[in-house]
Structures are given as structure tokens and as C-alpha cells.
């Protein structure tokens, strides 16, 4: 089983002018340490306007910084928000590919849609449309990363003309694709799409066994019809995390931060009322804390022996990766680092020992099913060379129009789609000063 660390970049109030700076610098140090320790993945979310819960609006910038301080750890967008009003699809393809290049091919492309009204409303996204937006955009972004040129698209939620979207990613055909899942139904959707399930629901190992079996049963069935150009058959689940030789100290260091993680999520997604720039979520949490049931994050908080026992149940359930929520609330940077070091020394070696054998066995079991799934994929037809439109430069268009200079207002959309024909003589008249 593989292991990952996870970042929302939580920052409870009160803040000072250095709070966000220290938060990000500490996180970079933690990822660098995790890489040295042999942790497999570092995941970071994309969220907008979710004060205190997630100051992580530009994961591609943070992960790019991580890429230059690490050598082996996989860098996961956990997730990229896919509705086009958040991110134009071509920009997603460009950013993922660029990060894949600067990291030497270490990107994991997680996708999602969000269900927080602060960010959905902030980008004028209709809640009823967000799932369909996710599907349309995710499929087309995969096409953009693979096709040369991308033929263009006229869809329900976005359209664009033929363009060659560059650069192309380092990994072939594209980085492994995932989708955020918080319900069983979404895990089924991930399997039907042939992509990894990033399961951000806290489930016990017994329930995990059922979810994993259902996921892989669909991967092996005719229901699996890949949304991308490769199948990423993996299921990851999250757990709380704090490791110390003394159980009470592990809880003292990690439990409150994990409790706030759940409270902050509930505030923005389920029960809260939020006044931007004014609501103090941490203060509200402190008031409510005494009455809250204790949630230890699925027993990921404890001694090395307790973590070994807890994680072995996930491994036995067939979970491919466990992702630790170690940065929550006011958890201290030095405690996070100490926990990672102790985990890597006392717990991780037991799971690493059989990982290569497990991966080989899994690949042998799934290869024929994956080949069959890829044969079922609906593929976008490439354009024949003679059908690829020619784009006439704007300066050349202006130079060949008889319209007076002060009236020149060319239809850029028409020019860009290659639908305007202009004379070819004397191209040297085209102005290039603008």
C-alpha cells in the first residue's frame, strides 16, 4: 500500500501579516521531508474563498515549488476544479502538462467539481450543472493533452476552435487521472470512467472492503468506459494522522486539528452561515468543541503499533493508497515533521516490503480488463490535414482591410476560427507593432 500527505492549507484565525507566508513555507518543508522519507504522494486541493478551512487557491503554484525541492514524490492535484467558469479547459491542460514537465513526469491529475456555495456562487456556477460540467471538461482536457492538434469542440458548457494545446505532458498519454469521491455512488462513477477514486470520506476498514470490491468489480466489467486515454485503476482513502510513541501525546498533538478539519468542512459545506472576511470559524469551533463527539480520524492518531494495526486493515481491504490529513487546525509544523519521521521509521517499512509484488500481481490481474475498457472508449476523431483551419494573423488582417483606421474593429472570433479569407499578396504590409 502507498502513502500520501494532504494539504488544504488550513489557517484558523486570528491571522497576522506572516500567517499565510509561514503556512506555505512550512508546507514546502514538510513535502521536502516526506520526499526524503519515501512517502509516495503529496496532494493539494484547489479551493476558493473557504476562509480558515482552505487557503489553497493555486495548487499548481505550490506543487511547482514542491517539484523543485523534491525528487521522487508524486505531486497530486487533489483536486483541480473542472467546471469551465473556474478554469478554462485549455488552461487546465496547459498547467497540468507544464507541471508534469518541470517535475519530470510526477503529476497526478485529480479532478472534481466542489459543493461549497461560497466557491460555486463566487464563480456563478449552477449547482445542478456541476456534475455534467465536470464530465464534459474532464474528457476534453484529456483530449487536449493527447491530440495534435485538438480538433475543437462545441459543447453545452464550453466551446473552442481547433488549436494545438501545448506543451504536452511528460507522461504518456497523460498523467494518471482521479476524481474526488465522498459517496459510494461517486466511487462507482470513477470506476465507470476508468479513473482513480480519491475518497474523501472517513470510512472504517470494514466498509472500505465493500467500496474497494465494488470499484474493482466495475473496472473489470463492461461498464468501464474510460473518460481519458489511459485507465488509472486505484482507490485512495483518507485518515487522520498523528504518530507518537505515547498515545496520549499523539492525541494531544493531532486530535484537535483533525476535529477542526471536520468542523471547518461542515461549516462551509453543510451547516454554516458565513460572512466573508468577518466570520471567525475557529472561535465558533472552540465554543462548540466541548459538545462535539470525539473523532480520532479513523484511528490514524496514535502510537506506531496502533497505526500499523489500523493501516493493515486498509491494506487487507485492498485500498491502494492511504492519504494522511496531518495539516489541520493549529497542528504544529514541528509535530507534523516528527510524526512523519516516526511513521517512516517504525510503520512504513512493513507496508513497503511487499508493495512491488502487490503491484505486479495487480497489473497481471487487470491488464486484460484495461485493454478491453480502452477498446470501448469513445474517441474524438482527429482532423485530416486539409481540414485544419489556417489562422490569419491579426496584423495581416488589419493591413488588408479598407476600413478607416478609427473604425477598425475586426471580429477576432472569426479570425481565430480561420473562417476569414484575405489576399495573400504583399504580406510585408502587415503591421507587427501592436
N, C-alpha and C positions, 0 to 999 in steps of 0.2 A: 504494500500500500504506500502511496505517496503522500507527502505533506505540504501544505501551503500556509502562508500567513495572509491576513486580510486587513485592508485598510478602508475605513470610512473617513479617516482623519477627523475624529470626534474632538470637539473643543467646548466643553462646558463653560458657561460664564462663571465668574467675571473674566473679561479679557483685558490685556494691556497691549501696547503697540508692538510687542515682540512675540505675542502668543502664537500667532499663525506661523511666523518665521521659525520659532523653536519647534512647533509641531511637525513641520515638514522636514526640518533638518534632523530631528530625532528619528523620524520615519526612514529617511535615507540611510542613516546609520544602522537602523535595525535590519533593513533589507540587505545591506552590505554584510552584516554579521550573519544573517540567515544563509546567504550565499556561501560564505566560508564554512558554515557548519554543515552544509549539504542539504538544507531544506530545498524542496523541489520547485515551489511556486511562490510568487508574490502577486497577490490580486489587489486591484484597487477599483473602486466604484466610480461611476460618474453620477453625481447628483448636483442639483441646483437649488439654491435658496433654503436648504434644510438646515437652518442655523443650529449650532451646537451638535446636532446629530451627524452631519457630514459636510465638512469644508473641503470637498473634493470635486471641484467642477471641471478640472482639466487633467484627467488621469494620464493623457498622452504626454504631458509635460513632465509630470512626476516620474512616470515609467521610463521616459527617455533619460532622465537624470540617473535613475537606477541602472539603466543599461550600461552607463559608463563607469559605474562603481562596482560592477559585478561581472562574473564570467560564465556562470552555468545556470543560475536560477531562471526559471521560465517567468515571463512578465505578462501577467494576465489583466486584460480589461474585464473587470468583473462587476459592472458590465459597461458597454457602450450603449447609450440611449439611441434607439434606431428610428423613431418617428421623425420624418424629414424636417419638421419645424424645430426640433432640437439641433439636428446635424444634417446638412445637405448630404445625400448619399455619396456623391463623388468625393466629398471631403473626408468622409469616414474611410473610404477605400484608400485615399492618398495618405492619411495619417497612419492607418494600420500598416500599410506597406512600408512607409518611411521608418516607423519604429522597428519593423522587422529587419530592415536593412541595417540600421545603426546598432541593433542588438545582436547582429549575427544570426538571425533566424530563431529568436526565442519568444516570439509573441504568441499568446493565446487570445483568440478573438471572442470574448464574451459579448453577448447581445441581450437586450431587454427593452422594456417599454415604460416602466415606472407605474406606480399607482398613487403617488403623492400629489394632492391637488395643488400644493404650492408650486411644484415644477410643471405639472401638466397645464395648470392655468396660466403660469408665468409665460409659457410659450404658446398659449391659445390652442391647446390640443384637446380635442373632444375625447372624453373617456371611452365612449362607445366605439371609437375608431382605432384605438391604440394597438389592439392585437393585430388587426388587418394591416395597419401601418408597419408594424414590426415585420410581418411576413413578407410584404411587398419589398420593403427596403433591404432586409437581410438577404433575400435571394438575389436582388440586383447588385448589391455591394459585392457579393461573391463573384458574380459575372464580371463586374468591373475589374476585379483583381486578376482575372484569368484571361479575358478576351482581348484581342489585339487586332482592330480596335473594338471598343464596346459599341454595339450597333445603334445604341439609342433606345429610348423607352418612352412610351406613352401609357401611364398608369392612372390609377384612381387618385393617388396621393402625391405623386411627383412625376415629372417628365423631364427628359433632357435629350438633346440631339446626339448624334454619333460623335464620339470623342475617344481618343486613346488615353485612358486614365493611367497616368504614370506618377511615381515609379511603380513597378510590380514588386510584390513581396519576395523576400529571400526564400521562404518556404514554398514548396511546390505541391499542389497548385496554389494553396493559400494557407495561412495559419489555421490551426485547429479551431473549429467554431463551437461555441457553447451558447446556452440560453439560461437566464436566471429562472429558477423554479421555486415557488413557495407552496405549491399544491401538487397533489398526486396527478391531477389532470395535466398540469404543465410538464411534468416528467414524461408522461405519455406523449405529449406533443413533441418534446425534444427527441424522443426515440423515433417517432414517425418522420421527423425531419433529418434524422441521421446525425444529430449533433449532441455534444456533451450536455449533461444536466448539472448546472450549478445550483445545488439545492440549499437555499437559504431558509430552510425550515428546520427547527430543532426537533429531531426525531430520535427516539431511542433505538438501540441496535435491533430489537425485535421487529419494530416497524420498518426499519431500514431494509431488512431482509426481503420483505414483501415488495417494497418500492424498487429495489435492485432487480428482483426477479421479473417484475412487470416490465421494467425498462428493457432488459435484455431479451425478453420474450418478443417484444415489438421489434427490436433491432433485427432479430432473426426471422421476422415474418414478412409477408408481402406488404404490410402496412408501411414499412420503412421506405420512404421515397426522398432521397437526400435533397435538402434545400441548397447545399453547397456543392462543390466539385470533389469533395472527399467526405468520408464518414469518420466522425470522431466519436467512437463508442466509449464513453466514460461517464461515470457518475461520481460527483463530489458532494460531500456533506459537511456542514459547519458544526463546530463545537466551541464552547468556551475554552479558555486556556490560561492557566497559571500553574507553574510547576515549582515545588519547593520540597525539600526533604521533610519539612514539618507541615502536616496537613493544615493546621490552623493558620500558619503563616501564609500558605498558598491561598487560602480563602481570604485572609486579610488583604493580601496584595491584589487579588484578581476579582473577587466576587462583586464588590461594589461597582467596579467599572462595567462588568458584564450586566449587572442589574440595570445600570443606566442605559446601556446599549438597548436593552429591550424596552425601557421606558421611553427613550427618545424615539425609537421606531414607532411605538404606539402613539406617541404624541403627534407625529407628522402623518401617520398613515391610518390611524384607527379612531382615537378618541379625543384628540387635542383640538384646542382653539388657539390660533397663532396670530399675533400681531407683529408683522415684520419689524425687526430692529428693537422690539420692546419686550416681548415675552421672554421670561427667564426660565428656561426648561429645567436647568439644574436646581434652582430654588424650588420649583414645583415638585421635582423628584425627591428632594430632601424632605419636604413636607409629607409626601406620600409613602416614603420608604418604610416606615415602621409598620404600616398596614399591608405592605406588599408580601405575597408569598415568596419564599426564597427560591431562586432559580440558579442552580450551580452550573448551568450551561452544559447539561448532559454529562456531568462528572468529568469534564475536561479540566477541572480545577482540583488539584490535589498533589499527592506525592508521586514520584516516578512509578512506584508499584501500582498505584491506583490508575495512573494514566495508561500503563501497559495493559492492565485488565480491561479498561474502557475501550481502548483503541483496538484490542484484539477482537472484540465483539463486532466492530465495524468491518475489520478485515474479514472475519468469518462470514459476515453478511454479504461480502462481495463488493463493498464500496471501494472505488479505485483511488480516491483521494479524500483525506480529511483536512479541512481548512480551519485554522485556529483564529478565533477572534480574540486577539491579545491586546489590541489597542482600543480600549473603550473607556468612557468616562474620564476619570482622573488617574487611571493607571499610570504608574511612573515608568519613565523610559528605562532607568537602570534595572527595575524589576522585570520588565519585559525582556531585556537582554539576558539577565540571569536565568530566567525561565527557559529561554531558547537554548542557552548553553547547557543547562542541566538536562533538558529533554534530549538534545543531540547526543549527550554523553551516556545517559542512562536508559533511554527508552527507544530512540530511533534505530539503533543498530539491529535490534531484534526484527524489525519490520523490513529493513533494507536487505537483510541476509537472503531472503527468498524472493525479492522483487523481480530480478531478471528472469528467473524461472517462471514466475507467475505471468509476466508479460509475454514470454514465448508461448506458453500454453494458451493464453487468451487469444493471441494472434492466430494461432493454428485453428482454434475453435471458431473464430469469427470470419476468417478470410473469405470463405465461400459465400457467406451471407452478405458480406460487404460488397463483394463483386456483383452479386445478384441485385443488391439495392442500387448500386451505381448504374446498372443496366436499365433500371426502371426510371431513372431521373429524367425529368423534362428539361431539355437543354435548349437554350436560346440559339437560334440559327445565326451563324456569322454572316456578314455581308460579303458578297463577291466583290473583287477589287473594283470592278466597273460601277458598283453601286455605292461605294464610299464617297460621300459628298466632299466637294472641294470648298474650302473656306477662303474667301477672298478678303485680304487684309483691309481693315477699315480705312487706312490712309489711301489705299488704291481706289477704294470705292468713292471716297470723297473727291479724289483727283479727277474722276471721270464723270462726275455729275455736273449738270449745267445749272444747278440750283445756286442762287446767290449765296455768298459765304454766310451772311447773317441768318439765312433760312435753313442752313444745312442741319438736318436732324435725321440722319439715316436710321432705318429700322434695324437696330443691332440684332434683334432676334432673327430677322430674315437673313441678314448677312451670316450670322453664326451657323445657321442651319444649312448654308450652302445653296440656298434657293435663288440667289440673285446672280444674274449673269451680267458681266461688264466687258467692254472691249479689252483685248489683250495687248494692243499696240502701245508703245511708249510707256512701259511700266515705270521708267525713271521719274515720271512726274509725281509719283505718289509721295506725299509728304510723310516724313517719319519723325517730325519734331515733337508730336504730342505724346 
